[in-house]
Amino acid sequence: MNKPLSAHDALIYVMVMASAVDSTMNDREMTRMGQLIGFLPVFKDFDDDKLIPIARDCASLLAGPEGLDVVLETVRDTLPAKLYDTAYALAVEVASADLSVKAEELRLLSLLRDRLGLDKLTCAAIERSAIARFRKG
């Protein structure tokens, strides 16, 4: 990577990590990423044509040595602190998209929470709201 990342890039990295951490990026997760980018105010000025190249860059970093740590550090160093909880919420949304959160995804959420220094109550509220949104009727 030659150019510095934007906040949009870092938030997409978080979603890609959440999708890829269990070694599969399924259609539900990819669809949810597109939906989130399409309607959340934080992505208001994002150019959709950049999504695939950003996701590829993230996947390349993840595949490298210490990939997960490198991406977590990159996200932390790129995002302003006011978007840390937004990043965590995006990770929860993508992890929950297939209606099943696997152990690897839970571990990533824990690593992300710790790396960003988020308090447990904030994270619990984000997680609880995802449970309510994704509950089957």
Secondary structure, 3 states (H helix, E strand, C coil): CCCCCCHHHHHHHHHHHHHHCCCCCCHHHHHHHHHHHHHCHHHCCCCHHHHHHHHHHHHHHHHCCCHHHHHHHHHHHHCCHHHHHHHHHHHHHHHHCCCCCCHHHHHHHHHHHHHHCCCHHHHHHHHHHHHHHHCCC
